[in-house]
Amino acid sequence: MGQVTKAYQARVASGDSDADPAQATVLPELDRVAGAIKSAPSRRVFGRVLKRMPESAAGIYLWGGVGRGKSMLMDLLHDVAGGDHSRRIHFHAFMQEVQGRLHEARKTQVDDALVPVAAAMSDGLKLLCLDEMLISDIADAMIVGRFFEQLLDSG
């Protein structure tokens, strides 16, 4: 049994959450991601030798109705696997930060502003948790797609 599952069961046992079969079905995937993150070497130490985290740790997307516990499950993953090398942020705030950094990077006449922005935002990061992710703007969709490509390419 993985650490996220143990944390979930502790919440249920304490009465902080009700057991939910739909939530329970995603726990093995959250455990898999947490395990891969925790066992991955630090990019600061091995970053030049080991460029990427295992593909299996690339991520997970939780989808469901309002009030189903997606944020709570994400918080459990963040608490278990996050540590100092993680970040949890609402998607809207994340996009505001990306847009602001892109604006500043473009002032430096860099060829592709997204490359240094993604590098700076992912420096030392092993886990990025985005809550309430909703993309309705095509420009945001293009930025997010390229940002994630850069993020995954950098490890």
Sequence and secondary structure as in RCSB ss.txt:
>XXXX:A:sequence
MGQVTKAYQARVASGDSDADPAQATVLPELDRVAGAIKSAPSRRVFGRVLKRMPESAAGIYLWGGVGRGKSMLMD
LLHDVAGGDHSRRIHFHAFMQEVQGRLHEARKTQVDDALVPVAAAMSDGLKLLCLDEMLISDIADAMIVGRFFEQ
LLDSG
>XXXX:A:secstr
  HHHHHHHHHHHHTSS   HHHHHHHHHHHHHHHHHHHS  HHHHTTT  S  GGGS       TTSSHHHHHH
HHIIIIIGGGEEEEEHHHHHHHHHHHHHHHHTTT S THHHHHHHHHTT SEEEEES     HHHHHHHHHHHHH
HHHT 
